[in-house]
């Protein structure tokens, strides 16, 4: 059986909402920059092949 008091004592709070939001936004910006670099490289390669 689950010991409720023991489980509650193990509880550790998660990041605050603001911390999570800023972390996600920073990752999204990096992902977008990676995509833009990839697209730019692909366009450059196709232009040099022609």
ModelCIF file with pLDDT and N, C-alpha, C, O atoms, coordinates in Angstrom:
data_MODEL
#
_entry.id   MODEL 
#
_entity.id                         1 
_entity.type                       polymer 
_entity.pdbx_number_of_molecules   1 
#
_entity_poly.entity_id                      1 
_entity_poly.type                           'polypeptide(L)' 
_entity_poly.nstd_linkage                   no 
_entity_poly.nstd_monomer                   no 
_entity_poly.pdbx_seq_one_letter_code       
;(UNK)(UNK)(UNK)(UNK)(UNK)(UNK)(UNK)(UNK)(UNK)(UNK)(UNK)(UNK)(UNK)(UNK)(UNK)(UNK)
(UNK)(UNK)(UNK)(UNK)(UNK)(UNK)(UNK)(UNK)(UNK)(UNK)(UNK)(UNK)(UNK)(UNK)(UNK)(UNK)
(UNK)(UNK)(UNK)(UNK)(UNK)(UNK)(UNK)(UNK)(UNK)(UNK)(UNK)(UNK)(UNK)(UNK)(UNK)(UNK)
(UNK)(UNK)
;
_entity_poly.pdbx_seq_one_letter_code_can   XXXXXXXXXXXXXXXXXXXXXXXXXXXXXXXXXXXXXXXXXXXXXXXXXX 
_entity_poly.pdbx_strand_id                 A 
#
loop_
_entity_poly_seq.entity_id 
_entity_poly_seq.num 
_entity_poly_seq.mon_id 
_entity_poly_seq.hetero 
1 1  UNK n 
1 2  UNK n 
1 3  UNK n 
1 4  UNK n 
1 5  UNK n 
1 6  UNK n 
1 7  UNK n 
1 8  UNK n 
1 9  UNK n 
1 10 UNK n 
1 11 UNK n 
1 12 UNK n 
1 13 UNK n 
1 14 UNK n 
1 15 UNK n 
1 16 UNK n 
1 17 UNK n 
1 18 UNK n 
1 19 UNK n 
1 20 UNK n 
1 21 UNK n 
1 22 UNK n 
1 23 UNK n 
1 24 UNK n 
1 25 UNK n 
1 26 UNK n 
1 27 UNK n 
1 28 UNK n 
1 29 UNK n 
1 30 UNK n 
1 31 UNK n 
1 32 UNK n 
1 33 UNK n 
1 34 UNK n 
1 35 UNK n 
1 36 UNK n 
1 37 UNK n 
1 38 UNK n 
1 39 UNK n 
1 40 UNK n 
1 41 UNK n 
1 42 UNK n 
1 43 UNK n 
1 44 UNK n 
1 45 UNK n 
1 46 UNK n 
1 47 UNK n 
1 48 UNK n 
1 49 UNK n 
1 50 UNK n 
#
_struct_asym.id          A 
_struct_asym.entity_id   1 
#
loop_
_ma_qa_metric.id 
_ma_qa_metric.mode 
_ma_qa_metric.name 
_ma_qa_metric.software_group_id 
_ma_qa_metric.type 
1 global pLDDT . pLDDT 
2 local  pLDDT . pLDDT 
#
_ma_qa_metric_global.metric_id      1 
_ma_qa_metric_global.metric_value   82.84 
_ma_qa_metric_global.model_id       1 
_ma_qa_metric_global.ordinal_id     1 
#
loop_
_ma_qa_metric_local.label_asym_id 
_ma_qa_metric_local.label_comp_id 
_ma_qa_metric_local.label_seq_id 
_ma_qa_metric_local.metric_id 
_ma_qa_metric_local.metric_value 
_ma_qa_metric_local.model_id 
_ma_qa_metric_local.ordinal_id 
A UNK 1  2 84.00 1 1  
A UNK 2  2 85.00 1 2  
A UNK 3  2 89.00 1 3  
A UNK 4  2 88.00 1 4  
A UNK 5  2 90.00 1 5  
A UNK 6  2 90.00 1 6  
A UNK 7  2 88.00 1 7  
A UNK 8  2 87.00 1 8  
A UNK 9  2 89.00 1 9  
A UNK 10 2 88.00 1 10 
A UNK 11 2 85.00 1 11 
A UNK 12 2 79.00 1 12 
A UNK 13 2 74.00 1 13 
A UNK 14 2 72.00 1 14 
A UNK 15 2 67.00 1 15 
A UNK 16 2 75.00 1 16 
A UNK 17 2 71.00 1 17 
A UNK 18 2 73.00 1 18 
A UNK 19 2 75.00 1 19 
A UNK 20 2 73.00 1 20 
A UNK 21 2 73.00 1 21 
A UNK 22 2 74.00 1 22 
A UNK 23 2 72.00 1 23 
A UNK 24 2 71.00 1 24 
A UNK 25 2 72.00 1 25 
A UNK 26 2 71.00 1 26 
A UNK 27 2 76.00 1 27 
A UNK 28 2 79.00 1 28 
A UNK 29 2 79.00 1 29 
A UNK 30 2 83.00 1 30 
A UNK 31 2 84.00 1 31 
A UNK 32 2 85.00 1 32 
A UNK 33 2 88.00 1 33 
A UNK 34 2 89.00 1 34 
A UNK 35 2 90.00 1 35 
A UNK 36 2 90.00 1 36 
A UNK 37 2 93.00 1 37 
A UNK 38 2 94.00 1 38 
A UNK 39 2 92.00 1 39 
A UNK 40 2 93.00 1 40 
A UNK 41 2 93.00 1 41 
A UNK 42 2 92.00 1 42 
A UNK 43 2 92.00 1 43 
A UNK 44 2 91.00 1 44 
A UNK 45 2 90.00 1 45 
A UNK 46 2 86.00 1 46 
A UNK 47 2 86.00 1 47 
A UNK 48 2 86.00 1 48 
A UNK 49 2 82.00 1 49 
A UNK 50 2 74.00 1 50 
#
loop_
_atom_site.group_PDB 
_atom_site.id 
_atom_site.type_symbol 
_atom_site.label_atom_id 
_atom_site.label_alt_id 
_atom_site.label_comp_id 
_atom_site.label_asym_id 
_atom_site.label_entity_id 
_atom_site.label_seq_id 
_atom_site.pdbx_PDB_ins_code 
_atom_site.Cartn_x 
_atom_site.Cartn_y 
_atom_site.Cartn_z 
_atom_site.occupancy 
_atom_site.B_iso_or_equiv 
_atom_site.pdbx_formal_charge 
_atom_site.auth_seq_id 
_atom_site.auth_comp_id 
_atom_site.auth_asym_id 
_atom_site.auth_atom_id 
_atom_site.pdbx_PDB_model_num 
ATOM 1   N N  . UNK A 1 1  ? 0.831  -1.180 0.000   1.00 84.00 ? 1  UNK A N  1 
ATOM 2   C CA . UNK A 1 1  ? 0.000  0.000  0.000   1.00 84.00 ? 1  UNK A CA 1 
ATOM 3   C C  . UNK A 1 1  ? 0.880  1.249  0.000   1.00 84.00 ? 1  UNK A C  1 
ATOM 4   O O  . UNK A 1 1  ? 1.981  1.241  0.549   1.00 84.00 ? 1  UNK A O  1 
ATOM 5   N N  . UNK A 1 2  ? 0.398  2.293  -0.604  1.00 85.00 ? 2  UNK A N  1 
ATOM 6   C CA . UNK A 1 2  ? 1.164  3.530  -0.711  1.00 85.00 ? 2  UNK A CA 1 
ATOM 7   C C  . UNK A 1 2  ? 1.106  4.296  0.605   1.00 85.00 ? 2  UNK A C  1 
ATOM 8   O O  . UNK A 1 2  ? 0.039  4.514  1.179   1.00 85.00 ? 2  UNK A O  1 
ATOM 9   N N  . UNK A 1 3  ? 2.295  4.698  1.065   1.00 89.00 ? 3  UNK A N  1 
ATOM 10  C CA . UNK A 1 3  ? 2.377  5.518  2.274   1.00 89.00 ? 3  UNK A CA 1 
ATOM 11  C C  . UNK A 1 3  ? 2.367  6.979  1.823   1.00 89.00 ? 3  UNK A C  1 
ATOM 12  O O  . UNK A 1 3  ? 3.373  7.499  1.341   1.00 89.00 ? 3  UNK A O  1 
ATOM 13  N N  . UNK A 1 4  ? 1.233  7.620  1.983   1.00 88.00 ? 4  UNK A N  1 
ATOM 14  C CA . UNK A 1 4  ? 1.035  8.976  1.488   1.00 88.00 ? 4  UNK A CA 1 
ATOM 15  C C  . UNK A 1 4  ? 2.042  9.961  2.080   1.00 88.00 ? 4  UNK A C  1 
ATOM 16  O O  . UNK A 1 4  ? 2.609  10.774 1.350   1.00 88.00 ? 4  UNK A O  1 
ATOM 17  N N  . UNK A 1 5  ? 2.270  9.899  3.386   1.00 90.00 ? 5  UNK A N  1 
ATOM 18  C CA . UNK A 1 5  ? 3.194  10.834 4.034   1.00 90.00 ? 5  UNK A CA 1 
ATOM 19  C C  . UNK A 1 5  ? 4.612  10.661 3.501   1.00 90.00 ? 5  UNK A C  1 
ATOM 20  O O  . UNK A 1 5  ? 5.330  11.643 3.316   1.00 90.00 ? 5  UNK A O  1 
ATOM 21  N N  . UNK A 1 6  ? 5.010  9.435  3.259   1.00 90.00 ? 6  UNK A N  1 
ATOM 22  C CA . UNK A 1 6  ? 6.347  9.177  2.723   1.00 90.00 ? 6  UNK A CA 1 
ATOM 23  C C  . UNK A 1 6  ? 6.473  9.740  1.309   1.00 90.00 ? 6  UNK A C  1 
ATOM 24  O O  . UNK A 1 6  ? 7.480  10.362 0.974   1.00 90.00 ? 6  UNK A O  1 
ATOM 25  N N  . UNK A 1 7  ? 5.468  9.526  0.493   1.00 88.00 ? 7  UNK A N  1 
ATOM 26  C CA . UNK A 1 7  ? 5.490  10.025 -0.880  1.00 88.00 ? 7  UNK A CA 1 
ATOM 27  C C  . UNK A 1 7  ? 5.519  11.554 -0.928  1.00 88.00 ? 7  UNK A C  1 
ATOM 28  O O  . UNK A 1 7  ? 6.226  12.142 -1.746  1.00 88.00 ? 7  UNK A O  1 
ATOM 29  N N  . UNK A 1 8  ? 4.752  12.186 -0.052  1.00 87.00 ? 8  UNK A N  1 
ATOM 30  C CA . UNK A 1 8  ? 4.732  13.654 -0.002  1.00 87.00 ? 8  UNK A CA 1 
ATOM 31  C C  . UNK A 1 8  ? 6.092  14.178 0.438   1.00 87.00 ? 8  UNK A C  1 
ATOM 32  O O  . UNK A 1 8  ? 6.532  15.220 -0.048  1.00 87.00 ? 8  UNK A O  1 
ATOM 33  N N  . UNK A 1 9  ? 6.758  13.488 1.335   1.00 89.00 ? 9  UNK A N  1 
ATOM 34  C CA . UNK A 1 9  ? 8.074  13.948 1.792   1.00 89.00 ? 9  UNK A CA 1 
ATOM 35  C C  . UNK A 1 9  ? 9.116  13.865 0.681   1.00 89.00 ? 9  UNK A C  1 
ATOM 36  O O  . UNK A 1 9  ? 10.117 14.580 0.727   1.00 89.00 ? 9  UNK A O  1 
ATOM 37  N N  . UNK A 1 10 ? 8.900  13.009 -0.312  1.00 88.00 ? 10 UNK A N  1 
ATOM 38  C CA . UNK A 1 10 ? 9.818  12.882 -1.451  1.00 88.00 ? 10 UNK A CA 1 
ATOM 39  C C  . UNK A 1 10 ? 9.586  13.948 -2.515  1.00 88.00 ? 10 UNK A C  1 
ATOM 40  O O  . UNK A 1 10 ? 10.398 14.114 -3.425  1.00 88.00 ? 10 UNK A O  1 
ATOM 41  N N  . UNK A 1 11 ? 8.480  14.666 -2.396  1.00 85.00 ? 11 UNK A N  1 
ATOM 42  C CA . UNK A 1 11 ? 8.083  15.642 -3.409  1.00 85.00 ? 11 UNK A CA 1 
ATOM 43  C C  . UNK A 1 11 ? 9.118  16.751 -3.560  1.00 85.00 ? 11 UNK A C  1 
ATOM 44  O O  . UNK A 1 11 ? 9.585  17.317 -2.572  1.00 85.00 ? 11 UNK A O  1 
ATOM 45  N N  . UNK A 1 12 ? 9.473  17.058 -4.817  1.00 79.00 ? 12 UNK A N  1 
ATOM 46  C CA . UNK A 1 12 ? 10.344 18.183 -5.133  1.00 79.00 ? 12 UNK A CA 1 
ATOM 47  C C  . UNK A 1 12 ? 9.626  19.011 -6.186  1.00 79.00 ? 12 UNK A C  1 
ATOM 48  O O  . UNK A 1 12 ? 9.204  18.470 -7.209  1.00 79.00 ? 12 UNK A O  1 
ATOM 49  N N  . UNK A 1 13 ? 9.476  20.317 -5.958  1.00 74.00 ? 13 UNK A N  1 
ATOM 50  C CA . UNK A 1 13 ? 8.743  21.144 -6.913  1.00 74.00 ? 13 UNK A CA 1 
ATOM 51  C C  . UNK A 1 13 ? 9.471  21.233 -8.257  1.00 74.00 ? 13 UNK A C  1 
ATOM 52  O O  . UNK A 1 13 ? 10.697 21.151 -8.331  1.00 74.00 ? 13 UNK A O  1 
ATOM 53  N N  . UNK A 1 14 ? 8.685  21.401 -9.300  1.00 72.00 ? 14 UNK A N  1 
ATOM 54  C CA . UNK A 1 14 ? 9.253  21.548 -10.640 1.00 72.00 ? 14 UNK A CA 1 
ATOM 55  C C  . UNK A 1 14 ? 9.643  23.001 -10.853 1.00 72.00 ? 14 UNK A C  1 
ATOM 56  O O  . UNK A 1 14 ? 9.416  23.845 -9.987  1.00 72.00 ? 14 UNK A O  1 
ATOM 57  N N  . UNK A 1 15 ? 10.228 23.290 -12.008 1.00 67.00 ? 15 UNK A N  1 
ATOM 58  C CA . UNK A 1 15 ? 10.595 24.663 -12.332 1.00 67.00 ? 15 UNK A CA 1 
ATOM 59  C C  . UNK A 1 15 ? 9.361  25.552 -12.339 1.00 67.00 ? 15 UNK A C  1 
ATOM 60  O O  . UNK A 1 15 ? 8.246  25.094 -12.589 1.00 67.00 ? 15 UNK A O  1 
ATOM 61  N N  . UNK A 1 16 ? 9.578  26.805 -12.065 1.00 75.00 ? 16 UNK A N  1 
ATOM 62  C CA . UNK A 1 16 ? 8.453  27.733 -12.139 1.00 75.00 ? 16 UNK A CA 1 
ATOM 63  C C  . UNK A 1 16 ? 8.039  27.883 -13.599 1.00 75.00 ? 16 UNK A C  1 
ATOM 64  O O  . UNK A 1 16 ? 8.815  27.583 -14.507 1.00 75.00 ? 16 UNK A O  1 
ATOM 65  N N  . UNK A 1 17 ? 6.845  28.337 -13.813 1.00 71.00 ? 17 UNK A N  1 
ATOM 66  C CA . UNK A 1 17 ? 6.311  28.488 -15.162 1.00 71.00 ? 17 UNK A CA 1 
ATOM 67  C C  . UNK A 1 17 ? 7.198  29.419 -15.988 1.00 71.00 ? 17 UNK A C  1 
ATOM 68  O O  . UNK A 1 17 ? 7.456  29.145 -17.160 1.00 71.00 ? 17 UNK A O  1 
ATOM 69  N N  . UNK A 1 18 ? 7.659  30.499 -15.400 1.00 73.00 ? 18 UNK A N  1 
ATOM 70  C CA . UNK A 1 18 ? 8.495  31.451 -16.126 1.00 73.00 ? 18 UNK A CA 1 
ATOM 71  C C  . UNK A 1 18 ? 9.802  30.797 -16.593 1.00 73.00 ? 18 UNK A C  1 
ATOM 72  O O  . UNK A 1 18 ? 10.251 31.032 -17.715 1.00 73.00 ? 18 UNK A O  1 
ATOM 73  N N  . UNK A 1 19 ? 10.403 29.980 -15.730 1.00 75.00 ? 19 UNK A N  1 
ATOM 74  C CA . UNK A 1 19 ? 11.641 29.301 -16.100 1.00 75.00 ? 19 UNK A CA 1 
ATOM 75  C C  . UNK A 1 19 ? 11.412 28.329 -17.251 1.00 75.00 ? 19 UNK A C  1 
ATOM 76  O O  . UNK A 1 19 ? 12.234 28.232 -18.162 1.00 75.00 ? 19 UNK A O  1 
ATOM 77  N N  . UNK A 1 20 ? 10.315 27.625 -17.207 1.00 73.00 ? 20 UNK A N  1 
ATOM 78  C CA . UNK A 1 20 ? 9.990  26.670 -18.263 1.00 73.00 ? 20 UNK A CA 1 
ATOM 79  C C  . UNK A 1 20 ? 9.746  27.403 -19.575 1.00 73.00 ? 20 UNK A C  1 
ATOM 80  O O  . UNK A 1 20 ? 10.244 26.983 -20.619 1.00 73.00 ? 20 UNK A O  1 
ATOM 81  N N  . UNK A 1 21 ? 8.987  28.490 -19.534 1.00 73.00 ? 21 UNK A N  1 
ATOM 82  C CA . UNK A 1 21 ? 8.694  29.255 -20.738 1.00 73.00 ? 21 UNK A CA 1 
ATOM 83  C C  . UNK A 1 21 ? 9.965  29.792 -21.378 1.00 73.00 ? 21 UNK A C  1 
ATOM 84  O O  . UNK A 1 21 ? 10.134 29.683 -22.593 1.00 73.00 ? 21 UNK A O  1 
ATOM 85  N N  . UNK A 1 22 ? 10.853 30.363 -20.591 1.00 74.00 ? 22 UNK A N  1 
ATOM 86  C CA . UNK A 1 22 ? 12.084 30.928 -21.160 1.00 74.00 ? 22 UNK A CA 1 
ATOM 87  C C  . UNK A 1 22 ? 12.969 29.830 -21.723 1.00 74.00 ? 22 UNK A C  1 
ATOM 88  O O  . UNK A 1 22 ? 13.645 30.038 -22.731 1.00 74.00 ? 22 UNK A O  1 
ATOM 89  N N  . UNK A 1 23 ? 12.974 28.680 -21.095 1.00 72.00 ? 23 UNK A N  1 
ATOM 90  C CA . UNK A 1 23 ? 13.770 27.558 -21.602 1.00 72.00 ? 23 UNK A CA 1 
ATOM 91  C C  . UNK A 1 23 ? 13.237 27.076 -22.940 1.00 72.00 ? 23 UNK A C  1 
ATOM 92  O O  . UNK A 1 23 ? 14.013 26.816 -23.860 1.00 72.00 ? 23 UNK A O  1 
ATOM 93  N N  . UNK A 1 24 ? 11.924 26.955 -23.055 1.00 71.00 ? 24 UNK A N  1 
ATOM 94  C CA . UNK A 1 24 ? 11.309 26.498 -24.298 1.00 71.00 ? 24 UNK A CA 1 
ATOM 95  C C  . UNK A 1 24 ? 11.533 27.518 -25.408 1.00 71.00 ? 24 UNK A C  1 
ATOM 96  O O  . UNK A 1 24 ? 11.873 27.142 -26.530 1.00 71.00 ? 24 UNK A O  1 
ATOM 97  N N  . UNK A 1 25 ? 11.350 28.794 -25.115 1.00 72.00 ? 25 UNK A N  1 
ATOM 98  C CA . UNK A 1 25 ? 11.534 29.836 -26.117 1.00 72.00 ? 25 UNK A CA 1 
ATOM 99  C C  . UNK A 1 25 ? 12.966 29.848 -26.631 1.00 72.00 ? 25 UNK A C  1 
ATOM 100 O O  . UNK A 1 25 ? 13.188 30.012 -27.830 1.00 72.00 ? 25 UNK A O  1 
ATOM 101 N N  . UNK A 1 26 ? 13.933 29.679 -25.750 1.00 71.00 ? 26 UNK A N  1 
ATOM 102 C CA . UNK A 1 26 ? 15.332 29.677 -26.169 1.00 71.00 ? 26 UNK A CA 1 
ATOM 103 C C  . UNK A 1 26 ? 15.605 28.498 -27.104 1.00 71.00 ? 26 UNK A C  1 
ATOM 104 O O  . UNK A 1 26 ? 16.330 28.647 -28.087 1.00 71.00 ? 26 UNK A O  1 
ATOM 105 N N  . UNK A 1 27 ? 15.036 27.338 -26.808 1.00 76.00 ? 27 UNK A N  1 
ATOM 106 C CA . UNK A 1 27 ? 15.225 26.178 -27.666 1.00 76.00 ? 27 UNK A CA 1 
ATOM 107 C C  . UNK A 1 27 ? 14.569 26.378 -29.024 1.00 76.00 ? 27 UNK A C  1 
ATOM 108 O O  . UNK A 1 27 ? 15.120 25.967 -30.045 1.00 76.00 ? 27 UNK A O  1 
ATOM 109 N N  . UNK A 1 28 ? 13.393 27.008 -29.045 1.00 79.00 ? 28 UNK A N  1 
ATOM 110 C CA . UNK A 1 28 ? 12.697 27.237 -30.300 1.00 79.00 ? 28 UNK A CA 1 
ATOM 111 C C  . UNK A 1 28 ? 13.493 28.171 -31.206 1.00 79.00 ? 28 UNK A C  1 
ATOM 112 O O  . UNK A 1 28 ? 13.546 27.960 -32.418 1.00 79.00 ? 28 UNK A O  1 
ATOM 113 N N  . UNK A 1 29 ? 14.106 29.192 -30.637 1.00 79.00 ? 29 UNK A N  1 
ATOM 114 C CA . UNK A 1 29 ? 14.907 30.123 -31.434 1.00 79.00 ? 29 UNK A CA 1 
ATOM 115 C C  . UNK A 1 29 ? 16.091 29.390 -32.039 1.00 79.00 ? 29 UNK A C  1 
ATOM 116 O O  . UNK A 1 29 ? 16.404 29.588 -33.213 1.00 79.00 ? 29 UNK A O  1 
ATOM 117 N N  . UNK A 1 30 ? 16.749 28.552 -31.262 1.00 83.00 ? 30 UNK A N  1 
ATOM 118 C CA . UNK A 1 30 ? 17.890 27.791 -31.776 1.00 83.00 ? 30 UNK A CA 1 
ATOM 119 C C  . UNK A 1 30 ? 17.439 26.855 -32.890 1.00 83.00 ? 30 UNK A C  1 
ATOM 120 O O  . UNK A 1 30 ? 18.115 26.735 -33.911 1.00 83.00 ? 30 UNK A O  1 
ATOM 121 N N  . UNK A 1 31 ? 16.309 26.196 -32.702 1.00 84.00 ? 31 UNK A N  1 
ATOM 122 C CA . UNK A 1 31 ? 15.786 25.297 -33.736 1.00 84.00 ? 31 UNK A CA 1 
ATOM 123 C C  . UNK A 1 31 ? 15.482 26.054 -35.024 1.00 84.00 ? 31 UNK A C  1 
ATOM 124 O O  . UNK A 1 31 ? 15.784 25.573 -36.116 1.00 84.00 ? 31 UNK A O  1 
ATOM 125 N N  . UNK A 1 32 ? 14.890 27.231 -34.897 1.00 85.00 ? 32 UNK A N  1 
ATOM 126 C CA . UNK A 1 32 ? 14.573 28.028 -36.082 1.00 85.00 ? 32 UNK A CA 1 
ATOM 127 C C  . UNK A 1 32 ? 15.854 28.459 -36.804 1.00 85.00 ? 32 UNK A C  1 
ATOM 128 O O  . UNK A 1 32 ? 15.910 28.441 -38.033 1.00 85.00 ? 32 UNK A O  1 
ATOM 129 N N  . UNK A 1 33 ? 16.864 28.838 -36.052 1.00 88.00 ? 33 UNK A N  1 
ATOM 130 C CA . UNK A 1 33 ? 18.133 29.242 -36.664 1.00 88.00 ? 33 UNK A CA 1 
ATOM 131 C C  . UNK A 1 33 ? 18.771 28.054 -37.378 1.00 88.00 ? 33 UNK A C  1 
ATOM 132 O O  . UNK A 1 33 ? 19.310 28.214 -38.473 1.00 88.00 ? 33 UNK A O  1 
ATOM 133 N N  . UNK A 1 34 ? 18.719 26.873 -36.781 1.00 89.00 ? 34 UNK A N  1 
ATOM 134 C CA . UNK A 1 34 ? 19.258 25.674 -37.427 1.00 89.00 ? 34 UNK A CA 1 
ATOM 135 C C  . UNK A 1 34 ? 18.528 25.384 -38.736 1.00 89.00 ? 34 UNK A C  1 
ATOM 136 O O  . UNK A 1 34 ? 19.155 25.035 -39.736 1.00 89.00 ? 34 UNK A O  1 
ATOM 137 N N  . UNK A 1 35 ? 17.203 25.529 -38.728 1.00 90.00 ? 35 UNK A N  1 
ATOM 138 C CA . UNK A 1 35 ? 16.426 25.299 -39.948 1.00 90.00 ? 35 UNK A CA 1 
ATOM 139 C C  . UNK A 1 35 ? 16.777 26.310 -41.027 1.00 90.00 ? 35 UNK A C  1 
ATOM 140 O O  . UNK A 1 35 ? 16.928 25.946 -42.193 1.00 90.00 ? 35 UNK A O  1 
ATOM 141 N N  . UNK A 1 36 ? 16.908 27.568 -40.652 1.00 90.00 ? 36 UNK A N  1 
ATOM 142 C CA . UNK A 1 36 ? 17.260 28.597 -41.630 1.00 90.00 ? 36 UNK A CA 1 
ATOM 143 C C  . UNK A 1 36 ? 18.639 28.348 -42.229 1.00 90.00 ? 36 UNK A C  1 
ATOM 144 O O  . UNK A 1 36 ? 18.839 28.545 -43.428 1.00 90.00 ? 36 UNK A O  1 
ATOM 145 N N  . UNK A 1 37 ? 19.591 27.918 -41.406 1.00 93.00 ? 37 UNK A N  1 
ATOM 146 C CA . UNK A 1 37 ? 20.924 27.601 -41.923 1.00 93.00 ? 37 UNK A CA 1 
ATOM 147 C C  . UNK A 1 37 ? 20.861 26.423 -42.888 1.00 93.00 ? 37 UNK A C  1 
ATOM 148 O O  . UNK A 1 37 ? 21.529 26.439 -43.922 1.00 93.00 ? 37 UNK A O  1 
ATOM 149 N N  . UNK A 1 38 ? 20.084 25.423 -42.572 1.00 94.00 ? 38 UNK A N  1 
ATOM 150 C CA . UNK A 1 38 ? 19.950 24.254 -43.439 1.00 94.00 ? 38 UNK A CA 1 
ATOM 151 C C  . UNK A 1 38 ? 19.355 24.658 -44.788 1.00 94.00 ? 38 UNK A C  1 
ATOM 152 O O  . UNK A 1 38 ? 19.861 24.271 -45.842 1.00 94.00 ? 38 UNK A O  1 
ATOM 153 N N  . UNK A 1 39 ? 18.282 25.436 -44.740 1.00 92.00 ? 39 UNK A N  1 
ATOM 154 C CA . UNK A 1 39 ? 17.629 25.873 -45.977 1.00 92.00 ? 39 UNK A CA 1 
ATOM 155 C C  . UNK A 1 39 ? 18.587 26.712 -46.809 1.00 92.00 ? 39 UNK A C  1 
ATOM 156 O O  . UNK A 1 39 ? 18.665 26.539 -48.025 1.00 92.00 ? 39 UNK A O  1 
ATOM 157 N N  . UNK A 1 40 ? 19.314 27.616 -46.170 1.00 93.00 ? 40 UNK A N  1 
ATOM 158 C CA . UNK A 1 40 ? 20.277 28.457 -46.885 1.00 93.00 ? 40 UNK A CA 1 
ATOM 159 C C  . UNK A 1 40 ? 21.351 27.604 -47.544 1.00 93.00 ? 40 UNK A C  1 
ATOM 160 O O  . UNK A 1 40 ? 21.728 27.858 -48.688 1.00 93.00 ? 40 UNK A O  1 
ATOM 161 N N  . UNK A 1 41 ? 21.842 26.606 -46.840 1.00 93.00 ? 41 UNK A N  1 
ATOM 162 C CA . UNK A 1 41 ? 22.869 25.720 -47.412 1.00 93.00 ? 41 UNK A CA 1 
ATOM 163 C C  . UNK A 1 41 ? 22.316 24.941 -48.601 1.00 93.00 ? 41 UNK A C  1 
ATOM 164 O O  . UNK A 1 41 ? 23.012 24.772 -49.603 1.00 93.00 ? 41 UNK A O  1 
ATOM 165 N N  . UNK A 1 42 ? 21.088 24.467 -48.508 1.00 92.00 ? 42 UNK A N  1 
ATOM 166 C CA . UNK A 1 42 ? 20.482 23.712 -49.604 1.00 92.00 ? 42 UNK A CA 1 
ATOM 167 C C  . UNK A 1 42 ? 20.303 24.591 -50.837 1.00 92.00 ? 42 UNK A C  1 
ATOM 168 O O  . UNK A 1 42 ? 20.580 24.157 -51.955 1.00 92.00 ? 42 UNK A O  1 
ATOM 169 N N  . UNK A 1 43 ? 19.846 25.814 -50.641 1.00 92.00 ? 43 UNK A N  1 
ATOM 170 C CA . UNK A 1 43 ? 19.656 26.741 -51.759 1.00 92.00 ? 43 UNK A CA 1 
ATOM 171 C C  . UNK A 1 43 ? 20.997 27.075 -52.392 1.00 92.00 ? 43 UNK A C  1 
ATOM 172 O O  . UNK A 1 43 ? 21.104 27.146 -53.616 1.00 92.00 ? 43 UNK A O  1 
ATOM 173 N N  . UNK A 1 44 ? 22.010 27.278 -51.580 1.00 91.00 ? 44 UNK A N  1 
ATOM 174 C CA . UNK A 1 44 ? 23.349 27.591 -52.096 1.00 91.00 ? 44 UNK A CA 1 
ATOM 175 C C  . UNK A 1 44 ? 23.902 26.427 -52.914 1.00 91.00 ? 44 UNK A C  1 
ATOM 176 O O  . UNK A 1 44 ? 24.497 26.642 -53.970 1.00 91.00 ? 44 UNK A O  1 
ATOM 177 N N  . UNK A 1 45 ? 23.712 25.210 -52.440 1.00 90.00 ? 45 UNK A N  1 
ATOM 178 C CA . UNK A 1 45 ? 24.200 24.034 -53.169 1.00 90.00 ? 45 UNK A CA 1 
ATOM 179 C C  . UNK A 1 45 ? 23.500 23.896 -54.509 1.00 90.00 ? 45 UNK A C  1 
ATOM 180 O O  . UNK A 1 45 ? 24.152 23.618 -55.516 1.00 90.00 ? 45 UNK A O  1 
ATOM 181 N N  . UNK A 1 46 ? 22.184 24.084 -54.546 1.00 86.00 ? 46 UNK A N  1 
ATOM 182 C CA . UNK A 1 46 ? 21.440 23.975 -55.791 1.00 86.00 ? 46 UNK A CA 1 
ATOM 183 C C  . UNK A 1 46 ? 21.850 25.069 -56.770 1.00 86.00 ? 46 UNK A C  1 
ATOM 184 O O  . UNK A 1 46 ? 21.929 24.824 -57.974 1.00 86.00 ? 46 UNK A O  1 
ATOM 185 N N  . UNK A 1 47 ? 22.109 26.265 -56.267 1.00 86.00 ? 47 UNK A N  1 
ATOM 186 C CA . UNK A 1 47 ? 22.525 27.361 -57.133 1.00 86.00 ? 47 UNK A CA 1 
ATOM 187 C C  . UNK A 1 47 ? 23.911 27.102 -57.717 1.00 86.00 ? 47 UNK A C  1 
ATOM 188 O O  . UNK A 1 47 ? 24.171 27.455 -58.867 1.00 86.00 ? 47 UNK A O  1 
ATOM 189 N N  . UNK A 1 48 ? 24.792 26.496 -56.947 1.00 86.00 ? 48 UNK A N  1 
ATOM 190 C CA . UNK A 1 48 ? 26.138 26.219 -57.450 1.00 86.00 ? 48 UNK A CA 1 
ATOM 191 C C  . UNK A 1 48 ? 26.145 25.054 -58.438 1.00 86.00 ? 48 UNK A C  1 
ATOM 192 O O  . UNK A 1 48 ? 27.050 24.964 -59.268 1.00 86.00 ? 48 UNK A O  1 
ATOM 193 N N  . UNK A 1 49 ? 25.165 24.167 -58.368 1.00 82.00 ? 49 UNK A N  1 
ATOM 194 C CA . UNK A 1 49 ? 25.071 23.034 -59.295 1.00 82.00 ? 49 UNK A CA 1 
ATOM 195 C C  . UNK A 1 49 ? 24.579 23.483 -60.671 1.00 82.00 ? 49 UNK A C  1 
ATOM 196 O O  . UNK A 1 49 ? 24.872 22.836 -61.676 1.00 82.00 ? 49 UNK A O  1 
ATOM 197 N N  . UNK A 1 50 ? 23.838 24.580 -60.720 1.00 74.00 ? 50 UNK A N  1 
ATOM 198 C CA . UNK A 1 50 ? 23.260 25.026 -61.987 1.00 74.00 ? 50 UNK A CA 1 
ATOM 199 C C  . UNK A 1 50 ? 24.203 25.835 -62.801 1.00 74.00 ? 50 UNK A C  1 
ATOM 200 O O  . UNK A 1 50 ? 23.852 26.278 -63.894 1.00 74.00 ? 50 UNK A O  1 
#
